[in-house]
Amino acid sequence: MMKEEKAESILHTAKKMFGRYGLQKTSLDEIARMARVAKATIYNYFGSKDRVYLEVLRRETDEIVEKISSSVDKEVPP
């Protein structure tokens, strides 16, 4: 798996787990197991569980902002 694919797999897995169990009850061990990567790989890519969480939140926020912007652009006459 390439570096970008590993990062995406980690974030995809983390997003599902944070959504289901919350930040406190989600462990890096479990994210690593479910994403099929070593826990050290998560530390190498992100540094900490908090940084994984922040990246998941950043991506979700960006997606929401994009959807809102797209919706507003469609509603505002030129």
N, CA, C, O and CB atoms as a CASP TS submission, in Angstrom:
PFRMAT TS
TARGET T0000
AUTHOR 0000-0000-0000
METHOD Language model
MODEL 1
PARENT N/A
ATOM      1  N   MET     1       0.851  -1.176   0.000  1.00  0.00           N
ATOM      2  CA  MET     1       0.000   0.000   0.000  1.00  0.00           C
ATOM      3  C   MET     1       0.898   1.241   0.000  1.00  0.00           C
ATOM      4  O   MET     1       1.856   1.318   0.769  1.00  0.00           O
ATOM      5  CB  MET     1      -0.969  -0.003   1.231  1.00  0.00           C
ATOM      6  N   MET     2       0.586   2.203  -0.857  1.00  0.00           N
ATOM      7  CA  MET     2       1.377   3.422  -0.933  1.00  0.00           C
ATOM      8  C   MET     2       1.076   4.320   0.266  1.00  0.00           C
ATOM      9  O   MET     2       0.062   4.156   0.943  1.00  0.00           O
ATOM     10  CB  MET     2       1.097   4.168  -2.252  1.00  0.00           C
ATOM     11  N   LYS     3       1.968   5.263   0.512  1.00  0.00           N
ATOM     12  CA  LYS     3       1.851   6.140   1.674  1.00  0.00           C
ATOM     13  C   LYS     3       0.494   6.862   1.710  1.00  0.00           C
ATOM     14  O   LYS     3      -0.169   6.893   2.747  1.00  0.00           O
ATOM     15  CB  LYS     3       2.987   7.165   1.670  1.00  0.00           C
ATOM     16  N   GLU     4       0.094   7.432   0.585  1.00  0.00           N
ATOM     17  CA  GLU     4      -1.178   8.153   0.529  1.00  0.00           C
ATOM     18  C   GLU     4      -2.352   7.214   0.804  1.00  0.00           C
ATOM     19  O   GLU     4      -3.302   7.591   1.490  1.00  0.00           O
ATOM     20  CB  GLU     4      -1.350   8.828  -0.840  1.00  0.00           C
ATOM     21  N   GLU     5      -2.288   6.012   0.279  1.00  0.00           N
ATOM     22  CA  GLU     5      -3.352   5.033   0.513  1.00  0.00           C
ATOM     23  C   GLU     5      -3.423   4.629   1.979  1.00  0.00           C
ATOM     24  O   GLU     5      -4.512   4.445   2.523  1.00  0.00           O
ATOM     25  CB  GLU     5      -3.138   3.795  -0.358  1.00  0.00           C
ATOM     26  N   LYS     6      -2.270   4.492   2.619  1.00  0.00           N
ATOM     27  CA  LYS     6      -2.252   4.149   4.049  1.00  0.00           C
ATOM     28  C   LYS     6      -2.880   5.264   4.868  1.00  0.00           C
ATOM     29  O   LYS     6      -3.696   5.008   5.753  1.00  0.00           O
ATOM     30  CB  LYS     6      -0.808   3.884   4.532  1.00  0.00           C
ATOM     31  N   ALA     7      -2.500   6.503   4.573  1.00  0.00           N
ATOM     32  CA  ALA     7      -3.055   7.641   5.306  1.00  0.00           C
ATOM     33  C   ALA     7      -4.569   7.694   5.129  1.00  0.00           C
ATOM     34  O   ALA     7      -5.302   7.923   6.092  1.00  0.00           O
ATOM     35  CB  ALA     7      -2.411   8.963   4.831  1.00  0.00           C
ATOM     36  N   GLU     8      -5.037   7.483   3.905  1.00  0.00           N
ATOM     37  CA  GLU     8      -6.478   7.497   3.644  1.00  0.00           C
ATOM     38  C   GLU     8      -7.184   6.366   4.379  1.00  0.00           C
ATOM     39  O   GLU     8      -8.274   6.558   4.918  1.00  0.00           O
ATOM     40  CB  GLU     8      -6.749   7.393   2.143  1.00  0.00           C
ATOM     41  N   SER     9      -6.573   5.202   4.401  1.00  0.00           N
ATOM     42  CA  SER     9      -7.148   4.063   5.111  1.00  0.00           C
ATOM     43  C   SER     9      -7.248   4.344   6.608  1.00  0.00           C
ATOM     44  O   SER     9      -8.260   4.044   7.241  1.00  0.00           O
ATOM     45  CB  SER     9      -6.312   2.803   4.866  1.00  0.00           C
ATOM     46  N   ILE    10      -6.201   4.916   7.157  1.00  0.00           N
ATOM     47  CA  ILE    10      -6.195   5.276   8.580  1.00  0.00           C
ATOM     48  C   ILE    10      -7.308   6.274   8.870  1.00  0.00           C
ATOM     49  O   ILE    10      -8.072   6.096   9.819  1.00  0.00           O
ATOM     50  CB  ILE    10      -4.824   5.865   8.995  1.00  0.00           C
ATOM     51  N   LEU    11      -7.401   7.322   8.059  1.00  0.00           N
ATOM     52  CA  LEU    11      -8.402   8.363   8.296  1.00  0.00           C
ATOM     53  C   LEU    11      -9.824   7.844   8.093  1.00  0.00           C
ATOM     54  O   LEU    11     -10.728   8.210   8.844  1.00  0.00           O
ATOM     55  CB  LEU    11      -8.149   9.550   7.376  1.00  0.00           C
ATOM     56  N   HIS    12     -10.025   7.011   7.104  1.00  0.00           N
ATOM     57  CA  HIS    12     -11.347   6.433   6.860  1.00  0.00           C
ATOM     58  C   HIS    12     -11.776   5.570   8.054  1.00  0.00           C
ATOM     59  O   HIS    12     -12.908   5.660   8.530  1.00  0.00           O
ATOM     60  CB  HIS    12     -11.340   5.589   5.556  1.00  0.00           C
ATOM     61  N   THR    13     -10.855   4.746   8.517  1.00  0.00           N
ATOM     62  CA  THR    13     -11.129   3.890   9.672  1.00  0.00           C
ATOM     63  C   THR    13     -11.372   4.729  10.921  1.00  0.00           C
ATOM     64  O   THR    13     -12.317   4.481  11.670  1.00  0.00           O
ATOM     65  CB  THR    13      -9.966   2.914   9.908  1.00  0.00           C
ATOM     66  N   ALA    14     -10.520   5.716  11.137  1.00  0.00           N
ATOM     67  CA  ALA    14     -10.652   6.579  12.316  1.00  0.00           C
ATOM     68  C   ALA    14     -11.985   7.318  12.306  1.00  0.00           C
ATOM     69  O   ALA    14     -12.638   7.434  13.343  1.00  0.00           O
ATOM     70  CB  ALA    14      -9.493   7.586  12.376  1.00  0.00           C
ATOM     71  N   LYS    15     -12.387   7.814  11.152  1.00  0.00           N
ATOM     72  CA  LYS    15     -13.661   8.533  11.046  1.00  0.00           C
ATOM     73  C   LYS    15     -14.821   7.650  11.494  1.00  0.00           C
ATOM     74  O   LYS    15     -15.680   8.087  12.259  1.00  0.00           O
ATOM     75  CB  LYS    15     -13.890   9.014   9.601  1.00  0.00           C
ATOM     76  N   LYS    16     -14.844   6.412  11.017  1.00  0.00           N
ATOM     77  CA  LYS    16     -15.910   5.489  11.409  1.00  0.00           C
ATOM     78  C   LYS    16     -15.865   5.206  12.907  1.00  0.00           C
ATOM     79  O   LYS    16     -16.901   5.181  13.571  1.00  0.00           O
ATOM     80  CB  LYS    16     -15.800   4.176  10.622  1.00  0.00           C
ATOM     81  N   MET    17     -14.666   4.993  13.431  1.00  0.00           N
ATOM     82  CA  MET    17     -14.542   4.638  14.848  1.00  0.00           C
ATOM     83  C   MET    17     -14.842   5.818  15.761  1.00  0.00           C
ATOM     84  O   MET    17     -15.506   5.651  16.784  1.00  0.00           O
ATOM     85  CB  MET    17     -13.147   4.112  15.137  1.00  0.00           C
ATOM     86  N   PHE    18     -14.364   7.006  15.408  1.00  0.00           N
ATOM     87  CA  PHE    18     -14.676   8.188  16.217  1.00  0.00           C
ATOM     88  C   PHE    18     -16.181   8.442  16.202  1.00  0.00           C
ATOM     89  O   PHE    18     -16.766   8.801  17.224  1.00  0.00           O
ATOM     90  CB  PHE    18     -13.909   9.433  15.693  1.00  0.00           C
ATOM     91  N   GLY    19     -16.798   8.256  15.045  1.00  0.00           N
ATOM     92  CA  GLY    19     -18.241   8.444  14.941  1.00  0.00           C
ATOM     93  C   GLY    19     -19.019   7.455  15.785  1.00  0.00           C
ATOM     94  O   GLY    19     -20.048   7.799  16.367  1.00  0.00           O
ATOM     95  N   ARG    20     -18.538   6.246  15.850  1.00  0.00           N
ATOM     96  CA  ARG    20     -19.240   5.190  16.587  1.00  0.00           C
ATOM     97  C   ARG    20     -18.941   5.227  18.085  1.00  0.00           C
ATOM     98  O   ARG    20     -19.852   5.080  18.900  1.00  0.00           O
ATOM     99  CB  ARG    20     -18.862   3.830  16.026  1.00  0.00           C
ATOM    100  N   TYR    21     -17.676   5.423  18.454  1.00  0.00           N
ATOM    101  CA  TYR    21     -17.263   5.284  19.853  1.00  0.00           C
ATOM    102  C   TYR    21     -16.826   6.588  20.521  1.00  0.00           C
ATOM    103  O   TYR    21     -16.683   6.631  21.743  1.00  0.00           O
ATOM    104  CB  TYR    21     -16.148   4.307  19.937  1.00  0.00           C
ATOM    105  N   GLY    22     -16.613   7.646  19.743  1.00  0.00           N
ATOM    106  CA  GLY    22     -16.140   8.900  20.307  1.00  0.00           C
ATOM    107  C   GLY    22     -14.627   8.914  20.452  1.00  0.00           C
ATOM    108  O   GLY    22     -13.968   7.881  20.330  1.00  0.00           O
ATOM    109  N   LEU    23     -14.099  10.073  20.709  1.00  0.00           N
ATOM    110  CA  LEU    23     -12.649  10.251  20.820  1.00  0.00           C
ATOM    111  C   LEU    23     -12.066   9.457  21.982  1.00  0.00           C
ATOM    112  O   LEU    23     -11.061   8.766  21.817  1.00  0.00           O
ATOM    113  CB  LEU    23     -12.311  11.725  20.987  1.00  0.00           C
ATOM    114  N   GLN    24     -12.682   9.549  23.141  1.00  0.00           N
ATOM    115  CA  GLN    24     -12.119   8.925  24.338  1.00  0.00           C
ATOM    116  C   GLN    24     -12.092   7.398  24.271  1.00  0.00           C
ATOM    117  O   GLN    24     -11.152   6.771  24.759  1.00  0.00           O
ATOM    118  CB  GLN    24     -12.903   9.356  25.546  1.00  0.00           C
ATOM    119  N   LYS    25     -13.115   6.803  23.673  1.00  0.00           N
ATOM    120  CA  LYS    25     -13.207   5.339  23.660  1.00  0.00           C
ATOM    121  C   LYS    25     -12.559   4.699  22.435  1.00  0.00           C
ATOM    122  O   LYS    25     -12.549   3.475  22.308  1.00  0.00           O
ATOM    123  CB  LYS    25     -14.650   4.924  23.730  1.00  0.00           C
ATOM    124  N   THR    26     -12.025   5.510  21.542  1.00  0.00           N
ATOM    125  CA  THR    26     -11.334   4.984  20.362  1.00  0.00           C
ATOM    126  C   THR    26      -9.842   4.973  20.643  1.00  0.00           C
ATOM    127  O   THR    26      -9.275   5.987  21.049  1.00  0.00           O
ATOM    128  CB  THR    26     -11.654   5.830  19.086  1.00  0.00           C
ATOM    129  N   SER    27      -9.211   3.837  20.431  1.00  0.00           N
ATOM    130  CA  SER    27      -7.765   3.739  20.671  1.00  0.00           C
ATOM    131  C   SER    27      -7.007   3.651  19.353  1.00  0.00           C
ATOM    132  O   SER    27      -7.535   3.186  18.343  1.00  0.00           O
ATOM    133  CB  SER    27      -7.441   2.515  21.551  1.00  0.00           C
ATOM    134  N   LEU    28      -5.763   4.106  19.384  1.00  0.00           N
ATOM    135  CA  LEU    28      -4.909   3.963  18.208  1.00  0.00           C
ATOM    136  C   LEU    28      -4.659   2.494  17.903  1.00  0.00           C
ATOM    137  O   LEU    28      -4.527   2.114  16.740  1.00  0.00           O
ATOM    138  CB  LEU    28      -3.578   4.696  18.416  1.00  0.00           C
ATOM    139  N   ASP    29      -4.594   1.674  18.931  1.00  0.00           N
ATOM    140  CA  ASP    29      -4.425   0.233  18.713  1.00  0.00           C
ATOM    141  C   ASP    29      -5.561  -0.318  17.854  1.00  0.00           C
ATOM    142  O   ASP    29      -5.328  -1.084  16.919  1.00  0.00           O
ATOM    143  CB  ASP    29      -4.367  -0.517  20.062  1.00  0.00           C
ATOM    144  N   GLU    30      -6.773   0.074  18.174  1.00  0.00           N
ATOM    145  CA  GLU    30      -7.938  -0.417  17.438  1.00  0.00           C
ATOM    146  C   GLU    30      -7.988   0.168  16.024  1.00  0.00           C
ATOM    147  O   GLU    30      -8.313  -0.540  15.071  1.00  0.00           O
ATOM    148  CB  GLU    30      -9.227  -0.074  18.195  1.00  0.00           C
ATOM    149  N   ILE    31      -7.670   1.450  15.886  1.00  0.00           N
ATOM    150  CA  ILE    31      -7.613   2.052  14.545  1.00  0.00           C
ATOM    151  C   ILE    31      -6.583   1.311  13.700  1.00  0.00           C
ATOM    152  O   ILE    31      -6.851   0.969  12.548  1.00  0.00           O
ATOM    153  CB  ILE    31      -7.262   3.571  14.627  1.00  0.00           C
ATOM    154  N   ALA    32      -5.412   1.066  14.266  1.00  0.00           N
ATOM    155  CA  ALA    32      -4.345   0.367  13.541  1.00  0.00           C
ATOM    156  C   ALA    32      -4.798  -1.031  13.131  1.00  0.00           C
ATOM    157  O   ALA    32      -4.574  -1.456  11.998  1.00  0.00           O
ATOM    158  CB  ALA    32      -3.070   0.278  14.406  1.00  0.00           C
ATOM    159  N   ARG    33      -5.429  -1.733  14.046  1.00  0.00           N
ATOM    160  CA  ARG    33      -5.890  -3.088  13.747  1.00  0.00           C
ATOM    161  C   ARG    33      -6.918  -3.082  12.621  1.00  0.00           C
ATOM    162  O   ARG    33      -6.824  -3.873  11.683  1.00  0.00           O
ATOM    163  CB  ARG    33      -6.487  -3.739  15.000  1.00  0.00           C
ATOM    164  N   MET    34      -7.887  -2.197  12.716  1.00  0.00           N
ATOM    165  CA  MET    34      -8.952  -2.142  11.710  1.00  0.00           C
ATOM    166  C   MET    34      -8.441  -1.636  10.358  1.00  0.00           C
ATOM    167  O   MET    34      -8.933  -2.059   9.311  1.00  0.00           O
ATOM    168  CB  MET    34     -10.085  -1.245  12.201  1.00  0.00           C
ATOM    169  N   ALA    35      -7.463  -0.738  10.377  1.00  0.00           N
ATOM    170  CA  ALA    35      -6.897  -0.199   9.129  1.00  0.00           C
ATOM    171  C   ALA    35      -5.805  -1.104   8.560  1.00  0.00           C
ATOM    172  O   ALA    35      -5.307  -0.886   7.455  1.00  0.00           O
ATOM    173  CB  ALA    35      -6.328   1.203   9.370  1.00  0.00           C
ATOM    174  N   ARG    36      -5.443  -2.132   9.347  1.00  0.00           N
ATOM    175  CA  ARG    36      -4.403  -3.093   8.944  1.00  0.00           C
ATOM    176  C   ARG    36      -3.052  -2.418   8.705  1.00  0.00           C
ATOM    177  O   ARG    36      -2.370  -2.656   7.708  1.00  0.00           O
ATOM    178  CB  ARG    36      -4.835  -3.830   7.679  1.00  0.00           C
ATOM    179  N   VAL    37      -2.702  -1.566   9.667  1.00  0.00           N
ATOM    180  CA  VAL    37      -1.382  -0.934   9.671  1.00  0.00           C
ATOM    181  C   VAL    37      -0.812  -1.058  11.077  1.00  0.00           C
ATOM    182  O   VAL    37      -1.538  -1.343  12.029  1.00  0.00           O
ATOM    183  CB  VAL    37      -1.459   0.572   9.219  1.00  0.00           C
ATOM    184  N   ALA    38       0.474  -0.844  11.197  1.00  0.00           N
ATOM    185  CA  ALA    38       1.104  -0.847  12.518  1.00  0.00           C
ATOM    186  C   ALA    38       0.765   0.457  13.243  1.00  0.00           C
ATOM    187  O   ALA    38       0.613   1.507  12.619  1.00  0.00           O
ATOM    188  CB  ALA    38       2.650  -1.028  12.399  1.00  0.00           C
ATOM    189  N   LYS    39       0.653   0.372  14.547  1.00  0.00           N
ATOM    190  CA  LYS    39       0.404   1.570  15.348  1.00  0.00           C
ATOM    191  C   LYS    39       1.499   2.604  15.097  1.00  0.00           C
ATOM    192  O   LYS    39       1.226   3.804  15.065  1.00  0.00           O
ATOM    193  CB  LYS    39       0.328   1.216  16.853  1.00  0.00           C
ATOM    194  N   ALA    40       2.736   2.140  14.920  1.00  0.00           N
ATOM    195  CA  ALA    40       3.857   3.044  14.636  1.00  0.00           C
ATOM    196  C   ALA    40       3.631   3.818  13.340  1.00  0.00           C
ATOM    197  O   ALA    40       4.073   4.960  13.211  1.00  0.00           O
ATOM    198  CB  ALA    40       5.171   2.256  14.549  1.00  0.00           C
ATOM    199  N   THR    41       2.948   3.202  12.389  1.00  0.00           N
ATOM    200  CA  THR    41       2.649   3.886  11.127  1.00  0.00           C
ATOM    201  C   THR    41       1.750   5.088  11.379  1.00  0.00           C
ATOM    202  O   THR    41       1.948   6.148  10.786  1.00  0.00           O
ATOM    203  CB  THR    41       1.980   2.920  10.125  1.00  0.00           C
ATOM    204  N   ILE    42       0.772   4.932  12.247  1.00  0.00           N
ATOM    205  CA  ILE    42      -0.116   6.053  12.579  1.00  0.00           C
ATOM    206  C   ILE    42       0.687   7.170  13.225  1.00  0.00           C
ATOM    207  O   ILE    42       0.505   8.340  12.889  1.00  0.00           O
ATOM    208  CB  ILE    42      -1.260   5.596  13.521  1.00  0.00           C
ATOM    209  N   TYR    43       1.577   6.818  14.153  1.00  0.00           N
ATOM    210  CA  TYR    43       2.423   7.833  14.781  1.00  0.00           C
ATOM    211  C   TYR    43       3.319   8.511  13.754  1.00  0.00           C
ATOM    212  O   TYR    43       3.519   9.724  13.816  1.00  0.00           O
ATOM    213  CB  TYR    43       3.276   7.209  15.888  1.00  0.00           C
ATOM    214  N   ASN    44       3.861   7.750  12.812  1.00  0.00           N
ATOM    215  CA  ASN    44       4.719   8.339  11.782  1.00  0.00           C
ATOM    216  C   ASN    44       3.955   9.317  10.899  1.00  0.00           C
ATOM    217  O   ASN    44       4.489  10.360  10.522  1.00  0.00           O
ATOM    218  CB  ASN    44       5.336   7.245  10.923  1.00  0.00           C
ATOM    219  N   TYR    45       2.725   8.990  10.569  1.00  0.00           N
ATOM    220  CA  TYR    45       1.934   9.833   9.674  1.00  0.00           C
ATOM    221  C   TYR    45       1.306  11.028  10.380  1.00  0.00           C
ATOM    222  O   TYR    45       1.241  12.123   9.822  1.00  0.00           O
ATOM    223  CB  TYR    45       0.853   9.012   9.026  1.00  0.00           C
ATOM    224  N   PHE    46       0.842  10.812  11.617  1.00  0.00           N
ATOM    225  CA  PHE    46       0.045  11.842  12.278  1.00  0.00           C
ATOM    226  C   PHE    46       0.601  12.323  13.617  1.00  0.00           C
ATOM    227  O   PHE    46       0.295  13.441  14.031  1.00  0.00           O
ATOM    228  CB  PHE    46      -1.325  11.331  12.487  1.00  0.00           C
ATOM    229  N   GLY    47       1.391  11.533  14.290  1.00  0.00           N
ATOM    230  CA  GLY    47       1.999  11.969  15.540  1.00  0.00           C
ATOM    231  C   GLY    47       1.235  11.615  16.800  1.00  0.00           C
ATOM    232  O   GLY    47       1.843  11.336  17.833  1.00  0.00           O
ATOM    233  N   SER    48      -0.100  11.621  16.732  1.00  0.00           N
ATOM    234  CA  SER    48      -0.898  11.326  17.924  1.00  0.00           C
ATOM    235  C   SER    48      -2.351  11.063  17.528  1.00  0.00           C
ATOM    236  O   SER    48      -2.765  11.347  16.404  1.00  0.00           O
ATOM    237  CB  SER    48      -0.816  12.494  18.943  1.00  0.00           C
ATOM    238  N   LYS    49      -3.104  10.521  18.462  1.00  0.00           N
ATOM    239  CA  LYS    49      -4.530  10.296  18.223  1.00  0.00           C
ATOM    240  C   LYS    49      -5.247  11.626  18.030  1.00  0.00           C
ATOM    241  O   LYS    49      -6.145  11.738  17.195  1.00  0.00           O
ATOM    242  CB  LYS    49      -5.162   9.510  19.391  1.00  0.00           C
ATOM    243  N   ASP    50      -4.853  12.628  18.798  1.00  0.00           N
ATOM    244  CA  ASP    50      -5.484  13.943  18.656  1.00  0.00           C
ATOM    245  C   ASP    50      -5.292  14.511  17.253  1.00  0.00           C
ATOM    246  O   ASP    50      -6.203  15.128  16.699  1.00  0.00           O
ATOM    247  CB  ASP    50      -4.918  14.915  19.689  1.00  0.00           C
ATOM    248  N   ARG    51      -4.118  14.304  16.684  1.00  0.00           N
ATOM    249  CA  ARG    51      -3.873  14.807  15.323  1.00  0.00           C
ATOM    250  C   ARG    51      -4.670  14.032  14.282  1.00  0.00           C
ATOM    251  O   ARG    51      -5.120  14.604  13.289  1.00  0.00           O
ATOM    252  CB  ARG    51      -2.383  14.730  14.989  1.00  0.00           C
ATOM    253  N   VAL    52      -4.845  12.745  14.504  1.00  0.00           N
ATOM    254  CA  VAL    52      -5.711  11.964  13.613  1.00  0.00           C
ATOM    255  C   VAL    52      -7.126  12.534  13.693  1.00  0.00           C
ATOM    256  O   VAL    52      -7.773  12.764  12.671  1.00  0.00           O
ATOM    257  CB  VAL    52      -5.699  10.436  13.994  1.00  0.00           C
ATOM    258  N   TYR    53      -7.591  12.757  14.909  1.00  0.00           N
ATOM    259  CA  TYR    53      -8.931  13.295  15.124  1.00  0.00           C
ATOM    260  C   TYR    53      -9.090  14.665  14.469  1.00  0.00           C
ATOM    261  O   TYR    53     -10.094  14.930  13.808  1.00  0.00           O
ATOM    262  CB  TYR    53      -9.230  13.391  16.622  1.00  0.00           C
ATOM    263  N   LEU    54      -8.103  15.529  14.654  1.00  0.00           N
ATOM    264  CA  LEU    54      -8.169  16.863  14.058  1.00  0.00           C
ATOM    265  C   LEU    54      -8.192  16.802  12.534  1.00  0.00           C
ATOM    266  O   LEU    54      -8.885  17.595  11.896  1.00  0.00           O
ATOM    267  CB  LEU    54      -6.987  17.705  14.524  1.00  0.00           C
ATOM    268  N   GLU    55      -7.451  15.883  11.948  1.00  0.00           N
ATOM    269  CA  GLU    55      -7.462  15.739  10.486  1.00  0.00           C
ATOM    270  C   GLU    55      -8.815  15.230  10.002  1.00  0.00           C
ATOM    271  O   GLU    55      -9.315  15.682   8.972  1.00  0.00           O
ATOM    272  CB  GLU    55      -6.343  14.783  10.026  1.00  0.00           C
ATOM    273  N   VAL    56      -9.406  14.299  10.733  1.00  0.00           N
ATOM    274  CA  VAL    56     -10.749  13.830  10.385  1.00  0.00           C
ATOM    275  C   VAL    56     -11.730  15.003  10.457  1.00  0.00           C
ATOM    276  O   VAL    56     -12.537  15.190   9.546  1.00  0.00           O
ATOM    277  CB  VAL    56     -11.201  12.674  11.335  1.00  0.00           C
ATOM    278  N   LEU    57     -11.666  15.784  11.519  1.00  0.00           N
ATOM    279  CA  LEU    57     -12.557  16.940  11.668  1.00  0.00           C
ATOM    280  C   LEU    57     -12.321  17.974  10.577  1.00  0.00           C
ATOM    281  O   LEU    57     -13.275  18.538  10.040  1.00  0.00           O
ATOM    282  CB  LEU    57     -12.366  17.584  13.038  1.00  0.00           C
ATOM    283  N   ARG    58     -11.058  18.230  10.243  1.00  0.00           N
ATOM    284  CA  ARG    58     -10.732  19.212   9.203  1.00  0.00           C
ATOM    285  C   ARG    58     -11.345  18.792   7.878  1.00  0.00           C
ATOM    286  O   ARG    58     -11.935  19.610   7.172  1.00  0.00           O
ATOM    287  CB  ARG    58      -9.203  19.374   9.058  1.00  0.00           C
ATOM    288  N   ARG    59     -11.206  17.537   7.547  1.00  0.00           N
ATOM    289  CA  ARG    59     -11.760  17.041   6.282  1.00  0.00           C
ATOM    290  C   ARG    59     -13.283  17.112   6.271  1.00  0.00           C
ATOM    291  O   ARG    59     -13.884  17.479   5.261  1.00  0.00           O
ATOM    292  CB  ARG    59     -11.307  15.603   6.033  1.00  0.00           C
ATOM    293  N   GLU    60     -13.896  16.765   7.376  1.00  0.00           N
ATOM    294  CA  GLU    60     -15.355  16.838   7.461  1.00  0.00           C
ATOM    295  C   GLU    60     -15.827  18.285   7.345  1.00  0.00           C
ATOM    296  O   GLU    60     -16.805  18.572   6.655  1.00  0.00           O
ATOM    297  CB  GLU    60     -15.851  16.219   8.782  1.00  0.00           C
ATOM    298  N   THR    61     -15.131  19.190   8.020  1.00  0.00           N
ATOM    299  CA  THR    61     -15.472  20.608   7.957  1.00  0.00           C
ATOM    300  C   THR    61     -15.325  21.130   6.538  1.00  0.00           C
ATOM    301  O   THR    61     -16.198  21.845   6.046  1.00  0.00           O
ATOM    302  CB  THR    61     -14.592  21.419   8.914  1.00  0.00           C
ATOM    303  N   ASP    62     -14.232  20.781   5.878  1.00  0.00           N
ATOM    304  CA  ASP    62     -14.020  21.202   4.487  1.00  0.00           C
ATOM    305  C   ASP    62     -15.150  20.709   3.587  1.00  0.00           C
ATOM    306  O   ASP    62     -15.624  21.440   2.717  1.00  0.00           O
ATOM    307  CB  ASP    62     -12.669  20.682   3.967  1.00  0.00           C
ATOM    308  N   GLU    63     -15.573  19.474   3.799  1.00  0.00           N
ATOM    309  CA  GLU    63     -16.652  18.903   2.992  1.00  0.00           C
ATOM    310  C   GLU    63     -17.968  19.643   3.225  1.00  0.00           C
ATOM    311  O   GLU    63     -18.706  19.915   2.278  1.00  0.00           O
ATOM    312  CB  GLU    63     -16.825  17.414   3.312  1.00  0.00           C
ATOM    313  N   ILE    64     -18.257  19.965   4.475  1.00  0.00           N
ATOM    314  CA  ILE    64     -19.482  20.697   4.807  1.00  0.00           C
ATOM    315  C   ILE    64     -19.451  22.089   4.191  1.00  0.00           C
ATOM    316  O   ILE    64     -20.436  22.527   3.596  1.00  0.00           O
ATOM    317  CB  ILE    64     -19.662  20.795   6.335  1.00  0.00           C
ATOM    318  N   VAL    65     -18.331  22.783   4.329  1.00  0.00           N
ATOM    319  CA  VAL    65     -18.192  24.128   3.763  1.00  0.00           C
ATOM    320  C   VAL    65     -18.365  24.079   2.247  1.00  0.00           C
ATOM    321  O   VAL    65     -19.027  24.942   1.670  1.00  0.00           O
ATOM    322  CB  VAL    65     -16.815  24.740   4.131  1.00  0.00           C
ATOM    323  N   GLU    66     -17.779  23.084   1.605  1.00  0.00           N
ATOM    324  CA  GLU    66     -17.906  22.932   0.148  1.00  0.00           C
ATOM    325  C   GLU    66     -19.362  22.722  -0.251  1.00  0.00           C
ATOM    326  O   GLU    66     -19.828  23.308  -1.228  1.00  0.00           O
ATOM    327  CB  GLU    66     -17.048  21.754  -0.351  1.00  0.00           C
ATOM    328  N   LYS    67     -20.079  21.892   0.494  1.00  0.00           N
ATOM    329  CA  LYS    67     -21.491  21.646   0.185  1.00  0.00           C
ATOM    330  C   LYS    67     -22.322  22.913   0.365  1.00  0.00           C
ATOM    331  O   LYS    67     -23.191  23.213  -0.454  1.00  0.00           O
ATOM    332  CB  LYS    67     -22.047  20.524   1.073  1.00  0.00           C
ATOM    333  N   ILE    68     -22.055  23.648   1.430  1.00  0.00           N
ATOM    334  CA  ILE    68     -22.783  24.893   1.673  1.00  0.00           C
ATOM    335  C   ILE    68     -22.467  25.902   0.580  1.00  0.00           C
ATOM    336  O   ILE    68     -23.375  26.537   0.044  1.00  0.00           O
ATOM    337  CB  ILE    68     -22.432  25.474   3.059  1.00  0.00           C
ATOM    338  N   SER    69     -21.204  26.056   0.247  1.00  0.00           N
ATOM    339  CA  SER    69     -20.796  27.003  -0.800  1.00  0.00           C
ATOM    340  C   SER    69     -21.439  26.647  -2.130  1.00  0.00           C
ATOM    341  O   SER    69     -21.917  27.525  -2.848  1.00  0.00           O
ATOM    342  CB  SER    69     -19.266  27.024  -0.947  1.00  0.00           C
ATOM    343  N   SER    70     -21.451  25.383  -2.454  1.00  0.00           N
ATOM    344  CA  SER    70     -22.051  24.920  -3.702  1.00  0.00           C
ATOM    345  C   SER    70     -23.547  25.208  -3.717  1.00  0.00           C
ATOM    346  O   SER    70     -24.098  25.623  -4.736  1.00  0.00           O
ATOM    347  CB  SER    70     -21.795  23.418  -3.898  1.00  0.00           C
ATOM    348  N   SER    71     -24.189  24.986  -2.593  1.00  0.00           N
ATOM    349  CA  SER    71     -25.623  25.228  -2.480  1.00  0.00           C
ATOM    350  C   SER    71     -25.936  26.717  -2.608  1.00  0.00           C
ATOM    351  O   SER    71     -26.885  27.098  -3.292  1.00  0.00           O
ATOM    352  CB  SER    71     -26.152  24.688  -1.149  1.00  0.00           C
ATOM    353  N   VAL    72     -25.149  27.545  -1.958  1.00  0.00           N
ATOM    354  CA  VAL    72     -25.348  28.995  -2.004  1.00  0.00           C
ATOM    355  C   VAL    72     -25.103  29.507  -3.420  1.00  0.00           C
ATOM    356  O   VAL    72     -25.851  30.351  -3.913  1.00  0.00           O
ATOM    357  CB  VAL    72     -24.411  29.713  -0.999  1.00  0.00           C
ATOM    358  N   ASP    73     -24.064  29.003  -4.071  1.00  0.00           N
ATOM    359  CA  ASP    73     -23.759  29.419  -5.441  1.00  0.00           C
ATOM    360  C   ASP    73     -24.915  29.113  -6.384  1.00  0.00           C
ATOM    361  O   ASP    73     -25.172  29.876  -7.315  1.00  0.00           O
ATOM    362  CB  ASP    73     -22.489  28.729  -5.936  1.00  0.00           C
ATOM    363  N   LYS    74     -25.610  28.012  -6.153  1.00  0.00           N
ATOM    364  CA  LYS    74     -26.742  27.639  -7.002  1.00  0.00           C
ATOM    365  C   LYS    74     -27.957  28.524  -6.756  1.00  0.00           C
ATOM    366  O   LYS    74     -28.762  28.741  -7.661  1.00  0.00           O
ATOM    367  CB  LYS    74     -27.113  26.185  -6.769  1.00  0.00           C
ATOM    368  N   GLU    75     -28.094  29.036  -5.532  1.00  0.00           N
ATOM    369  CA  GLU    75     -29.271  29.817  -5.168  1.00  0.00           C
ATOM    370  C   GLU    75     -29.130  31.300  -5.472  1.00  0.00           C
ATOM    371  O   GLU    75     -30.134  31.986  -5.666  1.00  0.00           O
ATOM    372  CB  GLU    75     -29.563  29.637  -3.717  1.00  0.00           C
ATOM    373  N   VAL    76     -27.908  31.802  -5.516  1.00  0.00           N
ATOM    374  CA  VAL    76     -27.680  33.232  -5.731  1.00  0.00           C
ATOM    375  C   VAL    76     -27.690  33.514  -7.230  1.00  0.00           C
ATOM    376  O   VAL    76     -26.889  32.946  -7.973  1.00  0.00           O
ATOM    377  CB  VAL    76     -26.332  33.691  -5.089  1.00  0.00           C
ATOM    378  N   PRO    77     -28.595  34.392  -7.681  1.00  0.00           N
ATOM    379  CA  PRO    77     -28.607  34.713  -9.108  1.00  0.00           C
ATOM    380  C   PRO    77     -27.352  35.504  -9.496  1.00  0.00           C
ATOM    381  O   PRO    77     -26.802  36.243  -8.679  1.00  0.00           O
ATOM    382  CB  PRO    77     -29.876  35.514  -9.469  1.00  0.00           C
ATOM    383  N   PRO    78     -26.908  35.345 -10.737  1.00  0.00           N
ATOM    384  CA  PRO    78     -25.680  36.041 -11.174  1.00  0.00           C
ATOM    385  C   PRO    78     -25.836  37.537 -11.238  1.00  0.00           C
ATOM    386  O   PRO    78     -24.889  38.242 -11.588  1.00  0.00           O
ATOM    387  CB  PRO    78     -25.255  35.541 -12.521  1.00  0.00           C
TER
END
